[in-house]
């Protein structure tokens, strides 16, 4: 069986290099876009956690106030 061999001329190598560079540029752009989306998601998650922390703090304050009020009611009845 005869294997056909292709010759790589300078022009073909230049075309190949250009195509490889184009593909890498495309991938770099996609990575840059993904990083931007990740930063947005990180920001949204941070604000969500801050909101949860605020809610939990308010709950602890309310429970503490109820506990103190209940304890004061018991003490006044003694």
N, C-alpha and C positions, 0 to 999 in steps of 0.2 A: 504494500500500500504506500502510495506516495503522499507525503505530507507537504502541503503548500506552505511556503514561508512568506510572510509579509515583510516588506522592508519598511523601516521607520525612518522616514525622511525628517529633516529639520522642521519642515512645515507641519507634518503630522505630529511630531513631538510638541511643537508650539501649541497646536490645537488641543492636544491632550492636556497639556499644562493649563491652558486657559479653561478647559472644562472642569478640571480638578479644582482650580481656584474659584470658579463660579459656584461649584457645589459647596466648598468650604465656606464661602461668603454667605450662602443661603443658610447653612447650618448655624453659623455664628449669629445671624439675624434671628433665627428661631430661638437660640439659647438666650439672646438678649431679651426677646419677648417673654420667654418663660420666667426669667429673673424678675422682670417687671411685674408679672402676674403673681409671682411668689411674694414679692414685697407688698403688693396690695393685700393679699390674703393674710400675711403676717400682721399688717396694720389692722385689718378687720378683726382678727382673732384677739389681738391685744385689747382693742376697745370692748370686745365681748367679755373678756375676762375681767376687765376693770368694772364693767357693769355688774357682773356676777359678784365680785368682791363687795361692791357697794350694797347690793341687795342682802348679802350675807351679814354685813356689818349692821344694817338696819334691823335685821331679824334678831341678832344677838342683843342689840340695845333694847328692843321691844321685849324680848324674853327676860332680860335682866330687870327691866322695870316691872314686869308682871311678877317676877319672883320677889323683888323687894316689897312690892305692894301686898302680896300675899303674906309674906313674913310679918310685915307691919300689922296687918289685920289680925294675925294669930297672937302677936305680942300684946296688942291692945285688949284682947279678950281675956288675957290671963289675969 
